Amino acid sequence: MTEPQAPTGHDEAHGGALGSRLNWLRAAVLGANDGVVSTAGLVVGVAGATDDRSALLTAGLAGLFAGSMSMAVGEYVSVSTQRDSEKAAIAMERRELKEQPEAELEELTGLLEGRGLSREVAREAAEQLTARDALRAHARVELGIDPDDLTNPWHAAWASFLAFTAGALLPLLVIVLPPSGVRLPATVGAVLAGLAVTGWFSARTGSAAAGPAVWRNVGGGALAMAVTYAAGSLLGAAGV
């Protein structure tokens, strides 16, 4: 008699769970990175023209509120459009199943056959899937959509809003709290460290290599701050 196999600890995410996690991750990481980089670029640019704490704080807060709302609205609109498209595709599939059930069964068989199953096995699997839940089977196999786990625009919007705000607070606090003599180097160092952390986190959560993500984040942030600081310095020197 075969002994029961012990759990292997294999807890890889599949299907809708992975898609949902990656959708949340994309919105959160994009929001945090944008919050750090855009706010850092803004306050560092202002710091190139003036070291007035009030001006730096005003510019940073304006960038934080404008950026967080922009990210949230943008994510909501984008993901809402995606969700509408998913709903429309499912509705069309429902009509086709009602009007052309045999053609849809043949289509599902062909899709399964294209994934490596023999014709006989594909046909049997298609018939069993259709008998159990035809719409769900076509949505998953043909459309790549889980009808029970459609993308949620509110999740993406809140993730972007909160992540942008958290990211923006880093350069904002570091540029206004220390004495004027160390504000700029402290901000640059804190921003680059923060970008390294978000790059590492995004890579590890998505099961990707951390090195390239970290270097992309750090390099992009350093370039953004260098450009805005140079622009601020030139404007300040010109008396603008």
Buried (B, 14 or more C-beta within 10 A) or exposed (E): EEEEEEEEEEEEEEEBEEBBEEBBBBBBBBBBBBBBBBBBBBBBBBBBBBBEEEBBBEBBBEBBEEBBBBBBEBBBEBBBEBBEEBEEBBEEBBEBBEEEEEEBBEBBBBBBBEEEBEEEEBBBBBEEBBEEEBBBBBBBBBBEBBBEEBBBBEBBBBBBBBBBBBBBBBBBBBBBEBEEEEBBEBBBEBBBEBBBBBBBBBBEBBEEEBEEBBEBBBEBBBEBBEEBBEBBBEBBEEEE
